[in-house]
Each structure stands twice: as C-alpha cells, then as structure tokens.
C-alpha cells in the first residue's frame, strides 16, 4: 500500500451529511417540546375579541357560529 493513497479520516462532526441526518430529527424534537410547553402553560388563556380579553360569559364569533349551526331552524 502506498502512503500517499491513505486519506486521513475526518471526525463525524466534520461531515456535513451527518448534520442533515441528525439535525433534522433533533430540530423536530426540540420544536415538539416547545409546542408542548406552550400548550401546557397557555391552556387557560382567555379568548380574545379584537385584541382585548373578552369578559367572562361573553361569546366570541366562533362560539356564536357553532351554536347557530347546532340549533334547529324555527
């Protein structure tokens, strides 16, 4: 074997393809955890109407539309 034909082996973190294979799924896992944290901590946020918090008992347009669709016609 010729000494000139032997190439040095690069460490795994220096290979760009590794970052595509490992980085994509890792990014998805991080985004999932962030989404879970937002969902758990923001579950009790009051509904908004035109940028202002709706008073308790107030209906927002989506609630009115769903009630209208569920009620029979008279």
N, CA, C and O atoms as a Tinker XYZ file with bonds, in Angstrom:
   296  protein
     1  N      0.829000   -1.171000    0.000000    73     2
     2  CA     0.000000    0.000000    0.000000    64     1     3
     3  C      0.885000    1.250000    0.000000    63     2     4     5
     4  O      1.924000    1.292000    0.658000    81     3
     5  N      0.466000    2.228000   -0.725000    73     3     6
     6  CA     1.223000    3.464000   -0.859000    64     5     7
     7  C      0.785000    4.449000    0.223000    63     6     8     9
     8  O     -0.411000    4.592000    0.475000    81     7
     9  N      1.718000    5.118000    0.854000    73     7    10
    10  CA     1.389000    6.088000    1.895000    64     9    11
    11  C      0.571000    7.255000    1.348000    63    10    12    13
    12  O     -0.233000    7.826000    2.084000    81    11
    13  N      0.748000    7.621000    0.099000    73    11    14
    14  CA     0.020000    8.753000   -0.486000    64    13    15
    15  C     -1.450000    8.425000   -0.752000    63    14    16    17
    16  O     -2.266000    9.340000   -0.862000    81    15
    17  N     -1.805000    7.140000   -0.856000    73    15    18
    18  CA    -3.193000    6.775000   -1.149000    64    17    19
    19  C     -4.058000    6.722000    0.106000    63    18    20    21
    20  O     -5.281000    6.637000   -0.004000    81    19
    21  N     -3.463000    6.767000    1.288000    73    19    22
    22  CA    -4.220000    6.736000    2.531000    64    21    23
    23  C     -4.652000    8.159000    2.883000    63    22    24    25
    24  O     -3.829000    9.066000    3.013000    81    23
    25  N     -5.974000    8.329000    3.035000    73    23    26
    26  CA    -6.512000    9.648000    3.394000    64    25    27
    27  C     -6.829000    9.671000    4.884000    63    26    28    29
    28  O     -7.267000    8.662000    5.437000    81    27
    29  N     -6.616000   10.796000    5.532000    73    27    30
    30  CA    -6.970000   10.875000    6.952000    64    29    31
    31  C     -8.495000   10.811000    7.122000    63    30    32    33
    32  O     -9.239000   11.333000    6.292000    81    31
    33  N     -8.939000   10.183000    8.178000    73    31    34
    34  CA   -10.360000   10.041000    8.472000    64    33    35
    35  C    -10.823000   11.284000    9.228000    63    34    36    37
    36  O    -10.214000   11.691000   10.218000    81    35
    37  N    -11.908000   11.875000    8.742000    73    35    38
    38  CA   -12.459000   13.064000    9.407000    64    37    39
    39  C    -13.321000   12.633000   10.587000    63    38    40    41
    40  O    -13.961000   11.584000   10.523000    81    39
    41  N    -13.354000   13.417000   11.662000    73    39    42
    42  CA   -14.277000   13.101000   12.762000    64    41    43
    43  C    -15.725000   13.261000   12.284000    63    42    44    45
    44  O    -15.990000   13.991000   11.330000    81    43
    45  N    -16.651000   12.580000   12.947000    73    43    46
    46  CA   -18.027000   12.544000   12.476000    64    45    47
    47  C    -18.680000   13.924000   12.440000    63    46    48    49
    48  O    -19.512000   14.180000   11.570000    81    47
    49  N    -18.331000   14.798000   13.343000    73    47    50
    50  CA   -18.989000   16.113000   13.378000    64    49    51
    51  C    -18.518000   17.053000   12.265000    63    50    52    53
    52  O    -19.091000   18.124000   12.067000    81    51
    53  N    -17.485000   16.653000   11.549000    73    51    54
    54  CA   -16.989000   17.459000   10.435000    64    53    55
    55  C    -17.609000   17.063000    9.091000    63    54    56    57
    56  O    -17.359000   17.712000    8.076000    81    55
    57  N    -18.413000   16.002000    9.088000    73    55    58
    58  CA   -19.045000   15.528000    7.853000    64    57    59
    59  C    -20.411000   16.214000    7.724000    63    58    60    61
    60  O    -21.259000   16.039000    8.599000    81    59
    61  N    -20.648000   16.994000    6.653000    73    59    62
    62  CA   -21.911000   17.740000    6.533000    64    61    63
    63  C    -23.154000   16.851000    6.486000    63    62    64    65
    64  O    -24.200000   17.247000    7.000000    81    63
    65  N    -23.072000   15.678000    5.893000    73    63    66
    66  CA   -24.244000   14.813000    5.784000    64    65    67
    67  C    -24.746000   14.367000    7.151000    63    66    68    69
    68  O    -25.945000   14.144000    7.323000    81    67
    69  N    -23.858000   14.233000    8.116000    73    67    70
    70  CA   -24.267000   13.836000    9.465000    64    69    71
    71  C    -25.209000   14.870000   10.052000    63    70    72    73
    72  O    -26.180000   14.508000   10.716000    81    71
    73  N    -24.948000   16.138000    9.825000    73    71    74
    74  CA   -25.795000   17.199000   10.372000    64    73    75
    75  C    -27.175000   17.197000    9.733000    63    74    76    77
    76  O    -28.154000   17.569000   10.380000    81    75
    77  N    -27.270000   16.782000    8.470000    73    75    78
    78  CA   -28.583000   16.666000    7.842000    64    77    79
    79  C    -29.366000   15.482000    8.406000    63    78    80    81
    80  O    -30.575000   15.572000    8.620000    81    79
    81  N    -28.673000   14.382000    8.641000    73    79    82
    82  CA   -29.337000   13.177000    9.137000    64    81    83
    83  C    -29.723000   13.320000   10.612000    63    82    84    85
    84  O    -30.812000   12.901000   11.004000    81    83
    85  N    -28.864000   13.893000   11.416000    73    83    86
    86  CA   -29.113000   14.013000   12.854000    64    85    87
    87  C    -29.825000   15.324000   13.192000    63    86    88    89
    88  O    -30.675000   15.358000   14.082000    81    87
    89  N    -29.484000   16.388000   12.491000    73    87    90
    90  CA   -30.024000   17.703000   12.822000    64    89    91
    91  C    -31.504000   17.852000   12.541000    63    90    92    93
    92  O    -32.215000   18.498000   13.311000    81    91
    93  N    -31.987000   17.265000   11.450000    73    91    94
    94  CA   -33.414000   17.377000   11.120000    64    93    95
    95  C    -34.306000   16.787000   12.195000    63    94    96    97
    96  O    -35.159000   17.495000   12.729000    81    95
    97  N    -34.140000   15.522000   12.530000    73    95    98
    98  CA   -34.959000   14.951000   13.607000    64    97    99
    99  C    -34.755000   15.638000   14.955000    63    98   100   101
   100  O    -35.705000   15.776000   15.725000    81    99
   101  N    -33.539000   16.065000   15.249000    73    99   102
   102  CA   -33.301000   16.769000   16.514000    64   101   103
   103  C    -34.074000   18.078000   16.558000    63   102   104   105
   104  O    -34.617000   18.441000   17.602000    81   103
   105  N    -34.129000   18.789000   15.441000    73   103   106
   106  CA   -34.890000   20.027000   15.371000    64   105   107
   107  C    -36.382000   19.766000   15.564000    63   106   108   109
   108  O    -37.065000   20.556000   16.216000    81   107
   109  N    -36.886000   18.686000   15.015000    73   107   110
   110  CA   -38.302000   18.330000   15.187000    64   109   111
   111  C    -38.604000   18.011000   16.645000    63   110   112   113
   112  O    -39.658000   18.395000   17.152000    81   111
   113  N    -37.715000   17.326000   17.318000    73   111   114
   114  CA   -37.922000   17.006000   18.731000    64   113   115
   115  C    -37.941000   18.280000   19.565000    63   114   116   117
   116  O    -38.790000   18.426000   20.444000    81   115
   117  N    -37.032000   19.191000   19.307000    73   115   118
   118  CA   -36.993000   20.463000   20.054000    64   117   119
   119  C    -38.272000   21.266000   19.792000    63   118   120   121
   120  O    -38.849000   21.826000   20.724000    81   119
   121  N    -38.715000   21.326000   18.540000    73   119   122
   122  CA   -39.948000   22.052000   18.219000    64   121   123
   123  C    -41.157000   21.414000   18.897000    63   122   124   125
   124  O    -42.068000   22.123000   19.325000    81   123
   125  N    -41.178000   20.088000   19.002000    73   123   126
   126  CA   -42.283000   19.401000   19.680000    64   125   127
   127  C    -42.319000   19.739000   21.160000    63   126   128   129
   128  O    -43.390000   19.967000   21.722000    81   127
   129  N    -41.165000   19.772000   21.788000    73   127   130
   130  CA   -41.106000   20.110000   23.215000    64   129   131
   131  C    -41.550000   21.553000   23.429000    63   130   132   133
   132  O    -42.287000   21.835000   24.374000    81   131
   133  N    -41.117000   22.462000   22.576000    73   131   134
   134  CA   -41.536000   23.869000   22.689000    64   133   135
   135  C    -43.052000   23.977000   22.517000    63   134   136   137
   136  O    -43.703000   24.711000   23.260000    81   135
   137  N    -43.618000   23.263000   21.554000    73   135   138
   138  CA   -45.061000   23.283000   21.347000    64   137   139
   139  C    -45.796000   22.725000   22.553000    63   138   140   141
   140  O    -46.830000   23.265000   22.946000    81   139
   141  N    -45.287000   21.662000   23.144000    73   139   142
   142  CA   -45.905000   21.089000   24.335000    64   141   143
   143  C    -45.882000   22.078000   25.495000    63   142   144   145
   144  O    -46.878000   22.227000   26.202000    81   143
   145  N    -44.763000   22.748000   25.692000    73   143   146
   146  CA   -44.658000   23.731000   26.782000    64   145   147
   147  C    -45.647000   24.874000   26.565000    63   146   148   149
   148  O    -46.301000   25.312000   27.511000    81   147
   149  N    -45.763000   25.358000   25.332000    73   147   150
   150  CA   -46.716000   26.430000   25.041000    64   149   151
   151  C    -48.143000   25.957000   25.302000    63   150   152   153
   152  O    -48.945000   26.695000   25.875000    81   151
   153  N    -48.464000   24.737000   24.889000    73   151   154
   154  CA   -49.817000   24.214000   25.073000    64   153   155
   155  C    -50.153000   24.021000   26.550000    63   154   156   157
   156  O    -51.277000   24.304000   26.965000    81   155
   157  N    -49.211000   23.551000   27.336000    73   155   158
   158  CA   -49.479000   23.298000   28.750000    64   157   159
   159  C    -49.582000   24.611000   29.530000    63   158   160   161
   160  O    -50.473000   24.766000   30.365000    81   159
   161  N    -48.691000   25.540000   29.266000    73   159   162
   162  CA   -48.690000   26.790000   30.028000    64   161   163
   163  C    -49.716000   27.790000   29.534000    63   162   164   165
   164  O    -50.103000   28.678000   30.293000    81   163
   165  N    -50.169000   27.686000   28.308000    73   163   166
   166  CA   -51.108000   28.657000   27.772000    64   165   167
   167  C    -52.517000   28.133000   27.640000    63   166   168   169
   168  O    -53.325000   28.707000   26.910000    81   167
   169  N    -52.836000   27.025000   28.349000    73   167   170
   170  CA   -54.147000   26.397000   28.188000    64   169   171
   171  C    -55.281000   27.251000   28.729000    63   170   172   173
   172  O    -56.393000   27.172000   28.206000    81   171
   173  N    -55.054000   28.054000   29.741000    73   171   174
   174  CA   -56.113000   28.818000   30.368000    64   173   175
   175  C    -56.124000   30.278000   29.972000    63   174   176   177
   176  O    -56.659000   31.107000   30.709000    81   175
   177  N    -55.553000   30.615000   28.838000    73   175   178
   178  CA   -55.540000   31.994000   28.373000    64   177   179
   179  C    -56.957000   32.359000   27.933000    63   178   180   181
   180  O    -57.576000   31.596000   27.191000    81   179
   181  N    -57.488000   33.501000   28.368000    73   179   182
   182  CA   -58.853000   33.863000   27.958000    64   181   183
   183  C    -58.937000   34.129000   26.458000    63   182   184   185
   184  O    -57.960000   34.544000   25.834000    81   183
   185  N    -60.105000   33.887000   25.893000    73   183   186
   186  CA   -60.315000   34.149000   24.483000    64   185   187
   187  C    -60.241000   35.646000   24.218000    63   186   188   189
   188  O    -60.619000   36.453000   25.067000    81   187
   189  N    -59.760000   36.008000   23.056000    73   187   190
   190  CA   -59.594000   37.415000   22.722000    64   189   191
   191  C    -60.660000   37.849000   21.724000    63   190   192   193
   192  O    -61.070000   37.072000   20.862000    81   191
   193  N    -61.093000   39.068000   21.847000    73   191   194
   194  CA   -62.005000   39.664000   20.891000    64   193   195
   195  C    -61.393000   40.992000   20.466000    63   194   196   197
   196  O    -61.329000   41.936000   21.254000    81   195
   197  N    -60.951000   41.058000   19.238000    73   195   198
   198  CA   -60.347000   42.263000   18.659000    64   197   199
   199  C    -59.170000   42.754000   19.478000    63   198   200   201
   200  O    -58.999000   43.958000   19.671000    81   199
   201  N    -58.354000   41.819000   19.961000    73   199   202
   202  CA   -57.134000   42.170000   20.663000    64   201   203
   203  C    -57.315000   42.486000   22.132000    63   202   204   205
   204  O    -56.337000   42.788000   22.817000    81   203
   205  N    -58.550000   42.424000   22.642000    73   203   206
   206  CA   -58.815000   42.709000   24.049000    64   205   207
   207  C    -59.445000   41.461000   24.650000    63   206   208   209
   208  O    -60.267000   40.809000   24.006000    81   207
   209  N    -59.068000   41.126000   25.872000    73   207   210
   210  CA   -59.623000   39.940000   26.506000    64   209   211
   211  C    -61.129000   40.085000   26.656000    63   210   212   213
   212  O    -61.620000   41.121000   27.103000    81   211
   213  N    -61.863000   39.034000   26.277000    73   211   214
   214  CA   -63.323000   39.056000   26.378000    64   213   215
   215  C    -63.722000   38.875000   27.836000    63   214   216   217
   216  O    -63.114000   38.073000   28.545000    81   215
   217  N    -64.731000   39.605000   28.294000    73   215   218
   218  CA   -65.196000   39.427000   29.673000    64   217   219
   219  C    -65.778000   38.024000   29.845000    63   218   220   221
   220  O    -66.212000   37.398000   28.878000    81   219
   221  N    -65.781000   37.547000   31.072000    73   219   222
   222  CA   -66.291000   36.195000   31.292000    64   221   223
   223  C    -67.764000   36.147000   30.908000    63   222   224   225
   224  O    -68.522000   37.067000   31.214000    81   223
   225  N    -68.159000   35.091000   30.248000    73   223   226
   226  CA   -69.535000   34.943000   29.802000    64   225   227
   227  C    -69.791000   35.544000   28.432000    63   226   228   229
   228  O    -70.863000   35.340000   27.862000    81   227
   229  N    -68.829000   36.282000   27.891000    73   227   230
   230  CA   -69.013000   36.886000   26.574000    64   229   231
   231  C    -68.776000   35.832000   25.500000    63   230   232   233
   232  O    -67.940000   34.944000   25.664000    81   231
   233  N    -69.511000   35.937000   24.411000    73   231   234
   234  CA   -69.371000   34.987000   23.311000    64   233   235
   235  C    -68.456000   35.582000   22.263000    63   234   236   237
   236  O    -68.519000   36.773000   21.959000    81   235
   237  N    -67.616000   34.741000   21.725000    73   235   238
   238  CA   -66.779000   35.163000   20.611000    64   237   239
   239  C    -67.440000   34.673000   19.329000    63   238   240   241
   240  O    -68.251000   33.748000   19.392000    81   239
   241  N    -67.133000   35.245000   18.175000    73   239   242
   242  CA   -67.820000   34.878000   16.938000    64   241   243
   243  C    -67.818000   33.380000   16.637000    63   242   244   245
   244  O    -68.814000   32.868000   16.124000    81   243
   245  N    -66.754000   32.673000   16.933000    73   243   246
   246  CA   -66.722000   31.242000   16.646000    64   245   247
   247  C    -67.744000   30.491000   17.485000    63   246   248   249
   248  O    -68.374000   29.550000   17.003000    81   247
   249  N    -67.912000   30.904000   18.744000    73   247   250
   250  CA   -68.904000   30.253000   19.586000    64   249   251
   251  C    -70.307000   30.536000   19.065000    63   250   252   253
   252  O    -71.152000   29.641000   19.049000    81   251
   253  N    -70.566000   31.773000   18.638000    73   251   254
   254  CA   -71.883000   32.107000   18.098000    64   253   255
   255  C    -72.178000   31.285000   16.855000    63   254   256   257
   256  O    -73.292000   30.788000   16.693000    81   255
   257  N    -71.201000   31.137000   15.981000    73   255   258
   258  CA   -71.402000   30.381000   14.745000    64   257   259
   259  C    -71.654000   28.915000   15.045000    63   258   260   261
   260  O    -72.493000   28.295000   14.391000    81   259
   261  N    -70.952000   28.343000   16.014000    73   259   262
   262  CA   -71.157000   26.928000   16.312000    64   261   263
   263  C    -72.518000   26.700000   16.937000    63   262   264   265
   264  O    -73.143000   25.671000   16.684000    81   263
   265  N    -72.994000   27.638000   17.752000    73   263   266
   266  CA   -74.325000   27.499000   18.329000    64   265   267
   267  C    -75.399000   27.637000   17.244000    63   266   268   269
   268  O    -76.401000   26.922000   17.248000    81   267
   269  N    -75.169000   28.561000   16.325000    73   267   270
   270  CA   -76.137000   28.764000   15.246000    64   269   271
   271  C    -76.240000   27.518000   14.375000    63   270   272   273
   272  O    -77.334000   27.161000   13.939000    81   271
   273  N    -75.131000   26.859000   14.118000    73   271   274
   274  CA   -75.140000   25.673000   13.272000    64   273   275
   275  C    -75.773000   24.487000   13.992000    63   274   276   277
   276  O    -76.347000   23.611000   13.345000    81   275
   277  N    -75.677000   24.444000   15.327000    73   275   278
   278  CA   -76.189000   23.310000   16.070000    64   277   279
   279  C    -77.686000   23.448000   16.383000    63   278   280   281
   280  O    -78.350000   22.445000   16.645000    81   279
   281  N    -78.221000   24.661000   16.361000    73   279   282
   282  CA   -79.639000   24.861000   16.700000    64   281   283
   283  C    -80.510000   24.546000   15.481000    63   282   284   285
   284  O    -80.141000   24.861000   14.349000    81   283
   285  N    -81.656000   23.929000   15.719000    73   283   286
   286  CA   -82.556000   23.684000   14.586000    64   285   287
   287  C    -83.211000   24.979000   14.112000    63   286   288   289
   288  O    -83.346000   25.931000   14.880000    81   287
   289  N    -83.612000   25.009000   12.854000    73   287   290
   290  CA   -84.295000   26.185000   12.329000    64   289   291
   291  C    -85.711000   26.240000   12.856000    63   290   292   293
   292  O    -86.344000   25.210000   13.088000    81   291
   293  N    -86.197000   27.441000   13.040000    73   291   294
   294  CA   -87.567000   27.617000   13.521000    64   293   295
   295  C    -88.431000   28.156000   12.449000    63   294   296
   296  O    -89.623000   28.371000   12.667000    81   295
